[in-house]
Amino acid sequence: MTIALTMGDPSGIGPEITVGAWRALRATGPAFVTLADPAQLGAYAPVRIVTGVDASGLADAIPVLPITLAAAATPGTPSPTNAPAIIASIEQAVRLAQSGAVSAIVTNPISKAVLKSAGFRHPGHTEFLAALTGAAGHEIMMLACPELRVVPVTIHVSLRQALDLLTTERIVETARTAHAALIRDFAIERPRLAIAGLNPHAGEQGHMGDEEQRLITPAMAALREQKIDASGPWSPDTMFTATARQKYDVAICHYHDQALIPLKTLDMWGGVNVTLGLPIVRTSPDHGTAFDIAGTGQANPASLIAALRLADEIARNRAR
């Protein structure tokens, strides 16, 4: 099984962590081919230009499906000139996954600001992938590490917008998607979902906000009617302790930072972004382009390595 790895922003740490992942995995796998500019990667490690997805030579060189940059990339100085190549790398990886040529895709970090300056119309990677695969509106983001899995109901919007977008139906749909993914992708036979509260102390019975009673509790009742093990609302300030985490398989949170702060605090370099609700397998590192350290030799490939391994695991679980 071969994974397609996209280039990400070539002025970020993508090239460096790609090489770091290759060095860590070339003897053991999982096997991957990267869709990138071979001239750029060749400055860091030996490359082998391929025309298909054969990664049999992974131990000796990085297999590269070539995508030529419009301009030489300068570490730490992103350029909209290279936006078409970044987008083409993602589009080609998706086509390979849709055709069955690769078992999964892993995406290196992109800069939304860079792509938007070149006319990119999507909020981020997740939404773009959903549009490419015909799953727009069904995409759900999960962040996973060995100690915790979290799924935010709302993602790339302001906190004020997140509160406006939160509905019982949205909580139910997100939780259902997460439940199905835990069975299909993570091989958990009877998933346990912990539904976070929104307000301090989960609203303190309505004294600190009524969203728990008005939105969240009805969502939990609907989930239980569908035979989904959903508990809560959990007080957000205590549900991520070591003891509490033993009682559930995924935490359903209501806005971006409520989910991502605890996971990144627990395991910044072992966290993986998984897109649920797509017909293809997609993971990515849980960090960004890190333009400030690009080219300095400080980039840590651990999250990309974890993303490649988890993509392989999910693909194998789906195949079974």
N, C-alpha and C positions, 0 to 999 in steps of 0.2 A: 504494500500500500504506500503510495507516494502522496506527499502533501505539496501544494503550491503555496509558496511564500512570496508575498508582494514586496515591492521595493520600499513603500512608504515614502516619506520626504527624503530625497537624497542628500539634503543639506543638514539633516538631523542625525541621530545616532543609529538609524536603521542599518546602514552599511556595516558599522562596527559590531552591532549585536548580531547581525546575520553571520558574520565571520566567527564571532564567539560561539554562536549556537552550532555552527558547522564543526568547529574544533571539538566541542563537547559531545556531539552526537555522531560524528562520522564513523566511529567504530561500532556503535550500538544501534543507531537509528533513534527515532523514526527517520526514514528517508524523505528528503524534500528537494524540490527544484525551486530556484528563486527567479522571479520575473523582474529583471533589473538590467542595468547597463553593465556589461561585462568589463568595460574599460575602467569604470569606477571601482567595482569590487576587486578587480585585478590588482589594484594598488595595495590591497590589504592581504590577499591570499590567492593561491592558485585557483583559476576558474576553468571550467570546461563548458564551452558553448554547446548546447543541445538543441535539437529541433522538435523533440517530443518530451515526454515526462520521465524518461529513463534516468534514474538516479543511482544506477549500479556502481558508478565511479565515485560515490560520495566520499570514500576514504581518502582519495588522492586529490580531489579538487571539488569546488562548489559547482554543481550543475546549474547553468544559467540559461534560461530562455530569454534571449536578448530583447530589451526594450531600450532604444537609444535615447539619451537625454538630448534636449534641444541645445543646452548649454552646459558647460562643465559646472558641476556643483561645488560650491564653496562651503565647507563645514561651518555651521553657525550663521550662514547668510542665505536664508531661503529666497527662492526666486519664482514668481508666477510663470516665468518662461517654461519651467519644467512641469507645470501643472498637467498638461496633456499626457505626458509620459506617466506621471503618478496615477492618473485616472485610467489610462490604458492598461497599466499593470493590474489594477483591481478588476477591470472588466474582463481581461483575458483569463485571470484566475477563476472568476465566476463561471465563465464558459467551460473551462476545463472540468470544474466540479459538476456542472450541469450535465456534461456529456459522459461523466463517469471516468474520465481519464485520470483524475486525481480523487483521492478519498475525502479530502478536506482542503480548506484554505486557511492560512494564517496570515494576518495582515500586519505589516509593520506600521508604526505610527505615522499619521499624516498631520499636517497643519490645516485646520479648517479655514483659517484666515487666508492662507496662501491660495487654497483652492477657490475660495469665494472671490478673491480678487481677480481670478481668471474666469469667473462666471459660473462656478459650481453652485447649484441651487439647493443642495441637501443640507440638513443640520449637521450631519456627520457621517462617519463610516457606516454605522448601523442602518441608518435610514436609506443610504445609497444602495447598500447590499439588498435591502428589502425591496427597493424599486427594481433592481436588476433581476431579482428572482421571482417577481410577481407576488411578493408577500407583504407589500406595503400596508401598514396598519396592524400587522400581526407580529412585528418584530419586538422582542423583549430582550433586555440586557441582563445577563447574569455575571456577577463577579464571583470567582471561585478560587479558593486556596485550600490546603488540607484541613485547616481549622474551621472554615466557614464558607457558606454560599449565601449570597444576598441577591435579591431581585428588586430593583426600584420600579414602582408603578409609573411614575413620571421620570423623564430622563433629562434631556438637554433643554430645559426651560428655566426661567427664573423661579425663585421660591414663590413669589406672588402668583405667577402663572400656574405653578404646580398645585397650589391650593385650589385654584379655580378649576383645574382639570380633574381633580380627584373626585371620582364618583364610585358608587357601589358597583356599577357594571364594570368599570375599568379595573377595580380591585379584583373582581371575580375573574375577569378574562385573563389578567396577568397571572393570578394564582393557578388557574387551570392550565395555562401554557407551561408554567414552571413545574407543575405536578406531572404533566405528560412527559416533559423533558427528563425529569429525574428517573422516570421508569425507562424510557427509551434510550437516553444518552448516558445515564449514570448507573443503570442496572440496579436501581433501588426499587424493590418490589412494592413496598408500601410506604411511600414518602410521607413525612411529617412536616407540615407547614406551620411556621410561627408567623402570625400576622402582627406587625408592629402597630402600636398606637401612634397617633399623630402628635398629640399634645403632651406636655409634661405629666408624668405619672399616668399616662394613658387617659388623660382627661379628668381623673379623680371623680368619676361618676357624674360628669357634666359640670363640675365646678371650675374646670380649667379648659373648657371647650367642649362642644357637643358632637364633634365629628366622629368620635368613637361610637356614640349611640346612634347617630343619624346615618353614617355611611359605612363604618367598618363592621359593626356587629351584624347588620343585615347581610353584608357580603359573606361573612363567616357562616351565617345560617344557610345561605344559598349554596355555599361550597359543601357543607355537611349534607345537604339534601342530595348532592351529587356523589356522596360517599367519599369525599376528600377529607383527610384528617387535617383540619385547620384549627389551631388553638390561638387564643388571644382575646382581645388586643393585649399584647405584651407592652410593658412599660419600656420605652426606648432606652432609658438610661441603665437598665439592668439586664436586658435580654442578650447582651453580647459577652457576658462573663463566661469563664471556662465552664462553670457548672451549668449555666443556662443553655449553652451551645450543645450540650449532650442530649437535649430533649427535642431537637428538631433537625431536619435535613436541609432546610432552606429558610431564610428570613425574608418575608415579603415586606418591603419598606415602601414609604410613600413619596419620597423625593430623593434626588441624586445623592446628596451628602449624607443623608440618614443611613444609606446603604454602604457608600464607599468609604466613609471615614473609618468605621470599625474594621473593615476588611484590610484597608491599606495600613492601618495601625498595627494589625496583627501580623501581616505578611506582605510588605510592600513589594518584595522581589519575587515572591512565589505566587502572586495573584495573577489570574487570567480572566480576560473578558471573553465571555461566550455569548453569541447571539442565538437566542432561542426563537422558535417560530419560523425558521427558514427551512426550505427544502434541501439545503446543503449544510455541511458542517463548517462553521467559522469560529475561530478563536483569535485572540490577539493579546499582546502584552497589556498590562493594566496601567501603563504610563504613556507619556507623550513623546514628542520629538526631541526634547532636551537640547534645543539649539545652543544653550549656554555652555554645554560641555562637549558638543560635537567636535570630533577631531582631536580631542585632548587625551584620549586613551582611558578615560574614566568610566565609559559606558559599561553598565552591568547587563550581561545577556540573560540573566537568570529568569526573568519573566518571559522572555521569548522562548527559552528552552522549555519552560513549563507549559507555554501555550502550544508548542509543537507536540509535546508529549500528551497533553490533554486532548488535542485535536485527533491524534491517533487513537487514543482510548475511546473517544466518543464514536469515531468512525467504525471501530471494531464492534462496539456495543450495538450500533445501528445495523451492522451487517449480520449480527447474530439474531 
